[in-house]
Amino acid sequence: MKTNMLSAMLALGAAWAQAKGLVPGYLRCEYKESPVTDVVRPRLSWELTASENNQLQTAYQIIVASSVEKLTENAADFWNSGKRPGRATAQIEYGGKPLSSRTVCYWKVRSWDRNGVAGEWSKPSQWEMGLLDKPEWKAQWIGLDLDHLGKGKVYHLPPAPYLRKDIILRTGIKKARLYATALGLYEFSINGKKAGDAFLTPGWTDYDKRAYYQVYDVTGDLKAGKNALASQLSYGWYAGYLGYSLLVGNPVVRAFYGNVPVLKAQLEVEYADGKKETFVTDQTWKASQGALLESDLLNGETYDARLEQAGWNLAGFDDAKWTNAQVFPDKAERKIQVYPGPPVKITQILKPVGHKNRGNGTYIFDMGQNYAGIVRLHVKGRAGDTIRLRFGEKLYPDGRLMTENLRMARATDTYILKGDPAGESWEPRFTFHGFQYVEVKGLNNAPVQQTLTGLVIGSDTPKVGTFETDNAMVNQLYSNIDWTQRANYIDIPTDCPQRDERIGWTGDAQVYVKSATFNRDVASFFTKWIVDLNDGQYESGAYPLYAPRPNLRKTDTFSPGWMEAGIICPYQIYRSYGDTRMIRDGWAHMVHFMDFLDARSKGTYLFKENAFADIDPKGGFGDWLSFGRKTPPDMLASFYYAYCADLMAEMAAAIGNMRDQQRFAEVGRKVRAAIRNHYVGQDGRFKCDSQAYGNGAGYVDGSLGFTGHTQTAYANAIYMGIVNGEDRRKAGVYLTALLKDNGNKLATGFLGAKPLLPALSATGHSDLAYRLFLSKEFPSWGFEVENGSTTIWERWDSYTKEDGFKYNAAMNSFSHYAFGAVCEWMFGNAAGIVMTKPGFETFDIRPEIAPDGLGSNGINHLKASLRTINGTIVSEWNKKDRKLTMKVSVPVNTLAHIYVPVGADTQVLVNGEQLSSSALVKAVGKEDSYRIVEAGSGNYEFTVSR
Ligand code: RAM
């Protein structure tokens, strides 16, 4: 009897433990935690954890209420989703009462597990609605035209305007929000304290079409009585220098959108008694100039601390000598919207690793890492002492700072001391540089610890990936990839952070986007940039070379391999995060682009030689920065045509548009057939009519001659599924033969480097993929690491021991992420994390184990993790002697097929038990040399003897 009771109690205990069920956490709205949004039906997501294996969600319920109290009482006055069956934990549209501007929405969620047990409610989360209608903006654009003060010879850099106003508030402040934006860049402060911690606000857009605003909760920064509202503006992308326009002699070199930066801000205060007051920017604001003498993104800042107007941003400052702010007209068609991306922020602080005295008060600091950002200076000296900071990525062998590769970007910050005996600290606010070394000129004393501090800036995209091995070169390479991404995902995906370029090149963006998703959560980052890209689409339907798209050079238009970013990037965001809204919102743009391709192919569904002879450079950029004979750009354009059609067909299906699905599936088939017919010989060898290109004049590297038989051609054909079956196998064989003929060295450029290793792996040549990946010989990824790089170079030969910085003056960035696209293979093949359903709802773990016998140049241990929108996946393998161990984590609510590499009849143990008799997982098949195991959520360890 007693024992029965005990076992009954134990059983009950177990049931209770189980009853805890699923625990939802990491509640997000529009990819952000507690954001402000102006999306009228924002999307919600959460992550699930559970204490037992094999768990999944069978239903969920969301409650949204107008207050925390109501939420606690489950009084869903905004929305009660009810119990909704299904696995979805992301992309769930708010479906309640229409939400008006300024509403704060509190929400929570609970999930039912596979046994139908309801879990506890999550902790509450919230989001807030921005200003949904433009007329709610009562504020005006204000500024101060100082343009006439900026007449320099080469650089026209006017001082930056200062704006201020004192306001009086009553007691009983309950809630206060600041809505602020600028055409240009702004910093806003209340009573001397900066609102928020974002940098380079409000971001770059096509300002004629839209400007983004930030929303700040400033309740705690205001007080009864007099308060100071103050703002400093800079020229930024709106009115400053952009890209290479100066370098190429473009008639316009700055002020592409306007030449006076302006601010629009609105402070809304709510009192305990329910009364409201709104303060807006208008002609009653005062304006002046101050210490910030020059300020430009590319060219840097000059700050004369002697000109500081002490207390200018505090209440009670005497601004009688200031002029009234000027009011500038708005454009009716310009939208004002909440900034949809992750804010640009200071994401890390770096200390210099050393410095060298160059004589005459000049020192060169080594920050130990090539990064994008600024430095904070701390100095002591006399008033008028001038410190000049110059930035470079590399040093010459004789120790001088190398700045030729900055081209026309002056990238110089100057600080003029006020002479504070306690010392003074300064950092620029509206510029950034790409650098590892800082030359500091004008120091009176030897540097000390605080003289320089590195401030890393970048879009604050949450880190989601890790990748580590027992191979130091590979680890450094991974670090270099992530650092290069961080240095270039700054509001938009740029090509490089240092020279006079820093623009959103579409080719770079499309080859790298998938890699990016393995390192950082870039969902909201691309939500922002895809709008820029659509805003930049040409009337013809072509997507531009870069977005946003100021007119930097008359001949800049579009190029195959670049313009397809308009399809490839949204597709990747859909795949990685299950985002179908981006597809729906951009569908008309994407279809328009496909219409453009159809029209350009003149009904042939093919781009023959010279099909793009009318653009500049002729044929487009092609396999930019490749080696050897050129892959015909038109052949690549045709591949991309078919590939885009496939992606369109898949996206059409994802949004339930079956008519378009059929259309694009058909286009894909037709383009493939046309390619097969024109560019592929009977023997499966790729060819082109080289004669058609004549002497290649006008084409990028055209004088090298053209051939279809290149690494890039086969790699892309395999990667994009241009050829199938026997043709595909042959393509793999040709690819390996080409590599062999080339001493097992790659020759691929921007378009060929990404698919190279995946194509080798896909056609059974994983060993060769590893060989290229692990090589340290020129040209290779390892070569860069061997040469001390901390970021990814623009060119394979950006630096060589024989030639040094061969391309200095022209084009030689040391922080260009395009070749970092090998990241895709590292996660997707080496670690074998392969999504099979959008958002990683289902996925494969199919690692390719590195070849044996490479000693310290090989890999014996590899561990990668990825926090997906469905939770964190881990794939780890370890080989020692004849034993292979594999560890895999499968997140709750997902299903994995784990490919365990085994010989024909090797025994597999899972968590110490025989696989064949395991109750944990299910052996479901065999493929090549893998045993396939199906597993629900949990942590698994497989061991096999090899
Ligand atoms: C270079 C850019 C970019 C590339 C184009 C074609 O100047 O840096 O990386 O996409 O040209």
Boltz pocket constraint, residues with backbone or C-beta under 6 A from the ligand:
constraints:
  - pocket:
      binder: B
      contacts: [[A, 495], [A, 496], [A, 501], [A, 505], [A, 506], [A, 507], [A, 508], [A, 621], [A, 624], [A, 811], [A, 816]]
      max_distance: 6.0
